[in-house]
Amino acid sequence: SWGGKLVESNPVTQAQIDDPLNNPIVIHIGKDVILAAGDSGNEGLAVSFFVRDFADNDSEDWCKETR
């Protein structure tokens, strides 16, 4: 989610699960979504995520935010 707008990402691959250091998860957010949200400030941008699988099961909660 970026500024309350859900942004879908590519599915995680088996390589990312097996070897995350050499296969990082990269999520791209378009400039238009970032500018529309207007949620970045002097202290930086808060980044958090949750996981949803193909059966629409969601993780229990969002991860702790990082900046």
C-alpha positions as CSV (number, residue, x, y, z in Angstrom):
1,S,0.0,0.0,0.0
2,W,1.3,3.5,-0.8
3,G,-0.6,6.3,0.8
4,G,-3.6,4.0,1.3
5,K,-3.6,2.8,-2.3
6,L,-3.0,-0.9,-2.7
7,V,-0.1,-1.5,-5.2
8,E,0.2,-5.1,-6.4
9,S,3.7,-6.5,-6.8
10,N,5.1,-9.4,-8.7
11,P,4.8,-12.8,-6.9
12,V,7.8,-13.9,-4.8
13,T,9.9,-16.5,-6.7
14,Q,11.4,-19.7,-5.3
15,A,14.9,-18.2,-5.8
16,Q,13.9,-15.2,-3.6
17,I,12.8,-17.7,-0.9
18,D,15.8,-20.0,-1.2
19,D,18.5,-17.3,-1.6
20,P,17.1,-13.8,-0.6
21,L,20.6,-12.2,-0.4
22,N,21.2,-12.8,-4.1
23,N,17.6,-12.5,-5.1
24,P,16.1,-9.5,-3.3
25,I,12.4,-8.6,-3.4
26,V,12.1,-5.4,-5.4
27,I,8.9,-3.5,-5.5
28,H,8.5,-0.5,-7.9
29,I,6.0,2.3,-7.2
30,G,5.2,4.7,-10.0
31,K,5.9,8.4,-9.6
32,D,2.3,9.3,-10.0
33,V,1.3,7.1,-7.0
34,I,4.1,8.6,-4.9
35,L,3.2,12.2,-5.7
36,A,-0.6,11.6,-5.2
37,A,0.0,10.1,-1.7
38,G,2.1,13.1,-0.5
39,D,3.2,11.1,2.5
40,S,7.0,11.6,2.6
41,G,8.4,14.1,5.1
42,N,11.7,15.4,6.5
43,E,12.0,12.3,8.7
44,G,11.9,10.1,5.6
45,L,9.3,7.7,4.2
46,A,7.8,5.0,6.4
47,V,7.9,1.7,4.6
48,S,5.9,-1.4,5.7
49,F,4.3,-4.4,4.1
50,F,2.1,-7.4,4.6
51,V,1.9,-10.6,2.6
52,R,-1.1,-12.0,0.7
53,D,-0.9,-15.4,-1.0
54,F,-2.7,-16.8,-4.1
55,A,-5.6,-18.0,-2.0
56,D,-6.1,-14.4,-0.6
57,N,-4.7,-15.3,2.8
58,D,-3.2,-12.2,4.5
59,S,-0.4,-12.1,7.0
60,E,-1.6,-11.4,10.5
61,D,-0.5,-7.8,10.5
62,W,1.8,-5.3,8.8
63,C,5.5,-5.5,9.5
64,K,7.1,-2.8,11.7
65,E,7.8,0.3,9.6
66,T,11.3,1.3,8.6
67,R,12.6,4.5,7.2
